[in-house]
């Protein structure tokens, strides 16, 4: 049995998946697309959390400050 070549075009009749060789069309353009999509989604979530006068992010930071003040008051008592 002869070994299969590294790149096998669709006309060779092999049914298993063979990766494209480096520099094949379509491979270089897809690199980094997922990262850009995640950054866009994270930016939109950040905008949604920080929008408005009483935003959820502002209320979260206020709750953390309030909890820290109560905790330090309780710890400082003898």
DRENTORKOL-3810 file (N, C-alpha, C; in nm, 4 decimals):
REM DRENTORKOL-3810
@n.u->0.0848; n.v->-0.1181; n.w->0.0000; ca.u->0.0000; ca.v->0.0000; ca.w->0.0000; c.u->0.0886; c.v->0.1235; c.w->0.0000
@n.u->0.0635; n.v->0.2145; n.w->-0.0903; ca.u->0.1440; ca.v->0.3353; ca.w->-0.1005; c.u->0.0883; c.v->0.4414; c.w->-0.0072
@n.u->0.1759; n.v->0.5201; n.w->0.0565; ca.u->0.1265; ca.v->0.6259; ca.w->0.1462; c.u->0.0603; c.v->0.7368; c.w->0.0658
@n.u->-0.0389; n.v->0.7990; n.w->0.1269; ca.u->-0.1101; ca.v->0.9083; ca.w->0.0627; c.u->-0.0240; c.v->1.0344; c.w->0.0630
@n.u->-0.0373; n.v->1.1160; n.w->-0.0394; ca.u->0.0384; ca.v->1.2411; ca.w->-0.0396; c.u->-0.0129; c.v->1.3354; c.w->0.0689
@n.u->0.0702; n.v->1.4338; n.w->0.1040; ca.u->0.0328; ca.v->1.5287; ca.w->0.2076; c.u->-0.0913; c.v->1.6069; c.w->0.1663
@n.u->-0.0987; n.v->1.6472; n.w->0.0414; ca.u->-0.2166; ca.v->1.7175; ca.w->-0.0086; c.u->-0.2782; c.v->1.6335; c.w->-0.1190
@n.u->-0.4043; n.v->1.6032; n.w->-0.1040; ca.u->-0.4734; ca.v->1.5209; ca.w->-0.2018; c.u->-0.5910; c.v->1.6003; c.w->-0.2565
@n.u->-0.5902; n.v->1.6362; n.w->-0.3851; ca.u->-0.7025; ca.v->1.7113; ca.w->-0.4412; c.u->-0.8283; c.v->1.6268; c.w->-0.4445
@n.u->-0.9450; n.v->1.6891; n.w->-0.4575; ca.u->-1.0704; ca.v->1.6134; ca.w->-0.4577; c.u->-1.0770; c.v->1.5085; c.w->-0.5681
@n.u->-1.0010; n.v->1.5241; n.w->-0.6734; ca.u->-1.0072; ca.v->1.4287; ca.w->-0.7835; c.u->-0.9358; c.v->1.2981; c.w->-0.7547
@n.u->-0.8611; n.v->1.2867; n.w->-0.6427; ca.u->-0.7866; ca.v->1.1633; ca.w->-0.6171; c.u->-0.8761; c.v->1.0526; c.w->-0.5627
@n.u->-0.9979; n.v->1.0855; n.w->-0.5170; ca.u->-1.0918; ca.v->0.9825; ca.w->-0.4747; c.u->-1.0784; c.v->0.9364; c.w->-0.3313
@n.u->-0.9967; n.v->0.9994; n.w->-0.2516; ca.u->-0.9794; ca.v->0.9611; ca.w->-0.1115; c.u->-1.0882; c.v->1.0297; c.w->-0.0301
@n.u->-1.1565; n.v->0.9549; n.w->0.0566; ca.u->-1.2691; ca.v->1.0115; ca.w->0.1306; c.u->-1.2285; c.v->1.0707; c.w->0.2645
@n.u->-1.1044; n.v->1.0559; n.w->0.3073; ca.u->-1.0646; ca.v->1.1117; ca.w->0.4365; c.u->-1.0217; c.v->1.2560; c.w->0.4206
@n.u->-1.0307; n.v->1.3324; n.w->0.5283; ca.u->-0.9964; ca.v->1.4745; ca.w->0.5244; c.u->-0.8455; c.v->1.4903; c.w->0.5276
@n.u->-0.7942; n.v->1.5658; n.w->0.4343; ca.u->-0.6519; ca.v->1.5965; ca.w->0.4283; c.u->-0.6390; c.v->1.7475; c.w->0.4402
@n.u->-0.5567; n.v->1.7979; n.w->0.5337; ca.u->-0.5460; ca.v->1.9426; ca.w->0.5505; c.u->-0.4857; c.v->2.0083; c.w->0.4269
@n.u->-0.5222; n.v->2.1356; n.w->0.4085; ca.u->-0.4684; ca.v->2.2124; ca.w->0.2964; c.u->-0.3212; c.v->2.2415; c.w->0.3208
@n.u->-0.2448; n.v->2.2510; n.w->0.2151; ca.u->-0.1041; ca.v->2.2863; ca.w->0.2326; c.u->-0.0918; c.v->2.4322; c.w->0.2746
@n.u->0.0195; n.v->2.4700; n.w->0.3368; ca.u->0.0392; ca.v->2.6106; ca.w->0.3737; c.u->0.0337; c.v->2.7001; c.w->0.2510
@n.u->-0.0340; n.v->2.8116; n.w->0.2638; ca.u->-0.0461; ca.v->2.9054; ca.w->0.1541; c.u->-0.1622; c.v->2.8775; c.w->0.0608
@n.u->-0.2450; n.v->2.7798; n.w->0.0941; ca.u->-0.3601; ca.v->2.7505; ca.w->0.0094; c.u->-0.4614; c.v->2.8642; c.w->0.0195
@n.u->-0.5366; n.v->2.8907; n.w->-0.0861; ca.u->-0.6336; ca.v->3.0003; ca.w->-0.0808; c.u->-0.7403; c.v->2.9768; c.w->0.0254
@n.u->-0.7768; n.v->3.0808; n.w->0.0993; ca.u->-0.8821; ca.v->3.0710; ca.w->0.1994; c.u->-0.8329; c.v->3.0401; c.w->0.3390
@n.u->-0.7109; n.v->2.9923; n.w->0.3522; ca.u->-0.6599; ca.v->2.9557; ca.w->0.4846; c.u->-0.6095; c.v->3.0797; c.w->0.5579
@n.u->-0.5342; n.v->3.1633; n.w->0.4899; ca.u->-0.4755; ca.v->3.2807; ca.w->0.5548; c.u->-0.5813; c.v->3.3853; c.w->0.5897
@n.u->-0.6871; n.v->3.3935; n.w->0.5119; ca.u->-0.7889; ca.v->3.4946; ca.w->0.5382; c.u->-0.8695; c.v->3.4625; c.w->0.6631
@n.u->-0.8795; n.v->3.3375; n.w->0.7038; ca.u->-0.9624; ca.v->3.2983; ca.w->0.8167; c.u->-0.8912; c.v->3.3142; c.w->0.9507
@n.u->-0.7627; n.v->3.3364; n.w->0.9506; ca.u->-0.6885; ca.v->3.3471; ca.w->1.0763; c.u->-0.7254; c.v->3.4752; c.w->1.1492
@n.u->-0.7575; n.v->3.4638; n.w->1.2776; ca.u->-0.7887; ca.v->3.5795; ca.w->1.3599; c.u->-0.9332; c.v->3.6242; c.w->1.3547
@n.u->-1.0156; n.v->3.5623; n.w->1.2729; ca.u->-1.1554; ca.v->3.6053; ca.w->1.2624; c.u->-1.2303; c.v->3.5791; c.w->1.3921
@n.u->-1.2065; n.v->3.4660; n.w->1.4556; ca.u->-1.2738; ca.v->3.4336; ca.w->1.5819; c.u->-1.2376; c.v->3.5321; c.w->1.6919
@n.u->-1.1112; n.v->3.5721; n.w->1.6958; ca.u->-1.0672; ca.v->3.6685; ca.w->1.7968; c.u->-1.1371; c.v->3.8028; c.w->1.7784
@n.u->-1.1500; n.v->3.8460; n.w->1.6550; ca.u->-1.2174; ca.v->3.9730; ca.w->1.6274; c.u->-1.3646; c.v->3.9640; c.w->1.6672
@n.u->-1.4282; n.v->3.8509; n.w->1.6397; ca.u->-1.5688; ca.v->3.8343; ca.w->1.6774; c.u->-1.5863; c.v->3.8386; c.w->1.8287
@n.u->-1.4978; n.v->3.7723; n.w->1.9027; ca.u->-1.5060; ca.v->3.7764; ca.w->2.0491; c.u->-1.4845; c.v->3.9180; c.w->2.1010
@n.u->-1.3911; n.v->3.9926; n.w->2.0434; ca.u->-1.3676; ca.v->4.1300; ca.w->2.0876; c.u->-1.4888; c.v->4.2184; c.w->2.0627
@n.u->-1.5557; n.v->4.1993; n.w->1.9496; ca.u->-1.6750; ca.v->4.2781; ca.w->1.9206; c.u->-1.7855; c.v->4.2467; c.w->2.0206
@n.u->-1.8054; n.v->4.1195; n.w->2.0508; ca.u->-1.9094; ca.v->4.0807; ca.w->2.1471; c.u->-1.8771; c.v->4.1348; c.w->2.2854
@n.u->-1.7517; n.v->4.1254; n.w->2.3281; ca.u->-1.7134; ca.v->4.1773; ca.w->2.4597; c.u->-1.7292; c.v->4.3289; c.w->2.4660
@n.u->-1.6987; n.v->4.3984; n.w->2.3577; ca.u->-1.7174; ca.v->4.5437; ca.w->2.3557; c.u->-1.8647; c.v->4.5791; c.w->2.3673
@n.u->-1.9506; n.v->4.5064; n.w->2.2976; ca.u->-2.0947; ca.v->4.5340; ca.w->2.3068; c.u->-2.1494; c.v->4.5045; c.w->2.4459
@n.u->-2.1027; n.v->4.3981; n.w->2.5090; ca.u->-2.1457; ca.v->4.3668; ca.w->2.6463; c.u->-2.0987; c.v->4.4762; c.w->2.7416
@n.u->-1.9760; n.v->4.5230; n.w->2.7242; ca.u->-1.9250; ca.v->4.6310; ca.w->2.8088; c.u->-2.0042; c.v->4.7593; c.w->2.7921
@n.u->-2.0415; n.v->4.7909; n.w->2.6691; ca.u->-2.1222; ca.v->4.9102; ca.w->2.6445; c.u->-2.2593; c.v->4.8965; c.w->2.7091
@n.u->-2.3189; n.v->4.7778; n.w->2.6981; ca.u->-2.4512; ca.v->4.7562; ca.w->2.7581; c.u->-2.4464; c.v->4.7648; c.w->2.9103
@n.u->-2.3388; n.v->4.7152; n.w->2.9704; ca.u->-2.3286; ca.v->4.7187; ca.w->3.1160; c.u->-2.2985; c.v->4.8583; c.w->3.1699
@n.u->-2.2371; n.v->4.9431; n.w->3.0895; ca.u->-2.1993; ca.v->5.0746; ca.w->3.1399; c.u->-2.2903; c.v->5.1861; c.w->3.0903
@n.u->-2.3943; n.v->5.1557; n.w->3.0172; ca.u->-2.4833; ca.v->5.2597; ca.w->2.9635; c.u->-2.5850; c.v->5.3026; c.w->3.0686
@n.u->-2.6186; n.v->5.4303; n.w->3.0700; ca.u->-2.7211; ca.v->5.4825; ca.w->3.1599; c.u->-2.6624; c.v->5.5442; c.w->3.2847
@n.u->-2.7503; n.v->5.6147; n.w->3.3573; ca.u->-2.7039; ca.v->5.6828; ca.w->3.4784; c.u->-2.6847; c.v->5.5853; c.w->3.5941
@n.u->-2.7739; n.v->5.4897; n.w->3.6095; ca.u->-2.7598; ca.v->5.3879; ca.w->3.7145; c.u->-2.7350; c.v->5.2535; c.w->3.6463
@n.u->-2.6198; n.v->5.2433; n.w->3.5815; ca.u->-2.5894; ca.v->5.1234; ca.w->3.5040; c.u->-2.5644; c.v->5.0040; c.w->3.5965
@n.u->-2.5834; n.v->4.8840; n.w->3.5466; ca.u->-2.5570; ca.v->4.7648; ca.w->3.6281; c.u->-2.4129; c.v->4.7583; c.w->3.6770
@n.u->-2.3192; n.v->4.8036; n.w->3.5958; ca.u->-2.1790; ca.v->4.8016; ca.w->3.6374; c.u->-2.1546; c.v->4.9005; c.w->3.7512
@n.u->-2.2175; n.v->5.0175; n.w->3.7440; ca.u->-2.2043; ca.v->5.1173; ca.w->3.8505; c.u->-2.2668; c.v->5.0664; c.w->3.9808
@n.u->-2.3806; n.v->4.9997; n.w->3.9701; ca.u->-2.4444; ca.v->4.9437; ca.w->4.0897; c.u->-2.3610; c.v->4.8309; c.w->4.1493
@n.u->-2.2946; n.v->4.7510; n.w->4.0640; ca.u->-2.2073; ca.v->4.6442; ca.w->4.1142; c.u->-2.0903; c.v->4.7027; c.w->4.1915
@n.u->-2.0261; n.v->4.8065; n.w->4.1352; ca.u->-1.9142; ca.v->4.8695; ca.w->4.2052; c.u->-1.9608; c.v->4.9342; c.w->4.3357
@n.u->-2.0794; n.v->4.9934; n.w->4.3367; ca.u->-2.1339; ca.v->5.0509; ca.w->4.4593; c.u->-2.1588; c.v->4.9453; c.w->4.5656
@n.u->-2.2082; n.v->4.8283; n.w->4.5242; ca.u->-2.2313; ca.v->4.7193; ca.w->4.6198; c.u->-2.1002; c.v->4.6673; c.w->4.6768
@n.u->-1.9966; n.v->4.6609; n.w->4.5944; ca.u->-1.8658; ca.v->4.6145; ca.w->4.6430; c.u->-1.8088; c.v->4.7142; c.w->4.7432
@n.u->-1.8199; n.v->4.8448; n.w->4.7138; ca.u->-1.7703; ca.v->4.9472; ca.w->4.8057; c.u->-1.8479; c.v->4.9419; c.w->4.9370
@n.u->-1.9807; n.v->4.9260; n.w->4.9311; ca.u->-2.0631; ca.v->4.9175; ca.w->5.0516; c.u->-2.0260; c.v->4.7953; c.w->5.1352
@n.u->-2.0071; n.v->4.6815; n.w->5.0688; ca.u->-1.9702; ca.v->4.5591; ca.w->5.1412; c.u->-1.8326; c.v->4.5740; c.w->5.2051
@n.u->-1.7394; n.v->4.6360; n.w->5.1334; ca.u->-1.6052; ca.v->4.6551; ca.w->5.1887; c.u->-1.6091; c.v->4.7475; c.w->5.3100
@n.u->-1.6910; n.v->4.8518; n.w->5.3046; ca.u->-1.7027; ca.v->4.9437; ca.w->5.4184; c.u->-1.7607; c.v->4.8725; c.w->5.5397
@n.u->-1.8634; n.v->4.7903; n.w->5.5186; ca.u->-1.9215; ca.v->4.7160; ca.w->5.6305; c.u->-1.8236; c.v->4.6134; c.w->5.6873
@n.u->-1.7486; n.v->4.5470; n.w->5.5986; ca.u->-1.6527; ca.v->4.4458; ca.w->5.6429; c.u->-1.5402; c.v->4.5094; c.w->5.7240
@n.u->-1.4844; n.v->4.6195; n.w->5.6756; ca.u->-1.3751; ca.v->4.6831; ca.w->5.7495; c.u->-1.4242; c.v->4.7419; c.w->5.8821
@n.u->-1.5505; n.v->4.7871; n.w->5.8864; ca.u->-1.6060; ca.v->4.8363; ca.w->6.0128; c.u->-1.6209; c.v->4.7231; c.w->6.1124
@n.u->-1.6679; n.v->4.6071; n.w->6.0643; ca.u->-1.6871; ca.v->4.4927; ca.w->6.1547; c.u->-1.5543; c.v->4.4355; c.w->6.2014
@n.u->-1.4519; n.v->4.4365; n.w->6.1173; ca.u->-1.3213; ca.v->4.3817; ca.w->6.1543; c.u->-1.2489; c.v->4.4751; c.w->6.2509
@n.u->-1.2708; n.v->4.6049; n.w->6.2377; ca.u->-1.1981; ca.v->4.7002; ca.w->6.3205; c.u->-1.2515; c.v->4.7071; c.w->6.4636
@n.u->-1.3697; n.v->4.6542; n.w->6.4889; ca.u->-1.4246; ca.v->4.6559; ca.w->6.6253; c.u->-1.3565; c.v->4.5486; c.w->6.7098
@n.u->-1.3359; n.v->4.5819; n.w->6.8370; ca.u->-1.2679; ca.v->4.4832; ca.w->6.9236; c.u->-1.3558; c.v->4.3664; c.w->6.9619
END
